[in-house]
Amino acid sequence: MEDQEKLSNLKLKLAQFAERIDELDPEETDVKDIDELIRMLDELEDRMK
């Protein structure tokens, strides 16, 4: 995958991550939601390599 494609993909994933955080309701957030956010961050980290 070329660098420009990686960058575009990363921007998309970051936007999805930010959207997911915005959608969270602190009163209803549970461990499963936090685990999903951590998984998303791990996936972003892997894509950076």
C-alpha positions in Angstrom: 0.0 0.0 0.0 1.5 3.4 -0.9 1.9 6.1 1.6 -0.8 8.4 0.2 -3.3 5.5 0.4 -2.2 4.7 3.9 -2.7 8.3 4.9 -6.2 8.5 3.4 -7.1 5.2 5.2 -5.7 6.5 8.5 -7.7 9.8 8.2 -10.9 7.8 7.5 -10.3 5.5 10.6 -9.5 8.5 12.8 -12.8 10.2 11.7 -14.7 7.0 12.5 -13.0 6.8 15.9 -13.9 10.5 16.7 -17.5 9.9 15.5 -17.7 6.8 17.8 -16.5 8.8 20.8 -19.0 11.6 20.1 -21.8 9.1 20.0 -21.0 7.6 23.4 -23.4 8.5 26.3 -21.3 8.6 29.5 -24.3 7.3 31.5 -24.7 4.2 29.3 -21.0 3.5 28.4 -19.8 0.1 29.6 -16.6 -1.9 29.5 -17.6 -3.4 26.1 -17.7 0.1 24.6 -14.3 1.0 26.0 -12.9 -2.3 24.7 -14.2 -1.5 21.3 -12.4 1.9 21.4 -9.2 0.3 22.5 -9.5 -2.2 19.6 -10.0 0.7 17.2 -6.9 2.4 18.5 -4.9 -0.8 18.2 -6.0 -1.2 14.6 -5.0 2.4 13.9 -1.6 1.7 15.4 -1.1 -1.4 13.3 -2.0 0.6 10.2 0.7 3.1 11.0 3.5 0.5 10.8 
